[in-house]
Amino acid sequence: MHVEILGQDSPQAPTLLLSAGLGGAGSFWQPQLAALGEHFRVVMYDHRGTARSQEELPEGYGMADMADDVLQLLDKLEIARCHFVGHALGGLIGLQLALTHPQRVEKLVVVNGWAALDSQTRRCFRVRQDLLLNSGVEAYVRAQPLFLFPADWLSAHEALLDEELRHQVTHFQGTENLLRRLRALMNADFRPHLADIATPTLALCARDDLLVPYPCSQQLAQALPFGELAQMNYGGHAMSATDPENFNRMLLGWLLPPQSR
């Protein structure tokens, strides 16, 4: 898998691993890199089968496989323990890793995630899946911002969205890969296992998220033994991009010890 290591280069610096959502590209975290790099050795990777980690995923590829990909990456980089920040699907990967290999995750942040798929999220994914299968890649990518960003932000960033459309169509992960990753995401259900996850976990959400209703994060935080909740009022599903200043402040406020903030 393609990986980049940024920020602090001291061997003593704490490591923070960033995991994107369904798109899989590590570049999703670009608005966070400068702020996080002041305090952490930042590991940013492209999920297997996406972006610069292109390969055909096997049938039945699931959440355990995605967590195993991360485990192999940590082993290759000789990282014994890290903080893990995951957005949506990336957050579910973090939950899986904290469940099966708790010694590898010091703190976990699940951004706009869930324990089990909400009916609204399922509805949105089915619409996107239908677009992909019936109208093609460009229609799927063109509709994607509607699920990610607030309406006023979309209106103010038309040129950026047009540029991103061209980039995502060119570097699309492939229909079969996307469908296999989407099935894994939709089938994941952590509810029977949440009590076994002892990793300190922050469920960070946006109250105006269209794709993942914010009560999903509330329920996740309440069910985890060491779960906490933080909410942003504005930003949509991709609030790390729409309001990075507030997002970064809240993220660092939870990850860093008080004397380091």
Protein Blocks (a to p, Z undefined) as FASTA:
>chain_A
ZZddehjfbfklccddddddfnopaklmmmmmmmmmmmmccdddddehiajlgccddehi
afklmmmmmmmmmmmnopabdcdddehjlmmmmmmmmmmmmmlpmbdcdehiafbdcfkl
mmmmmmmmmmmmmnojklmmmmmmmmmpcfklmmmmmmmmmmmmmmmmmmggbjklmmmm
mmmmmmpcfklmmmmmmbdcdddddfklmklcfklmmmmmmmpmkbccdddfbhbjmlml
mmmmlmmmmmmmmmpcfklZZ
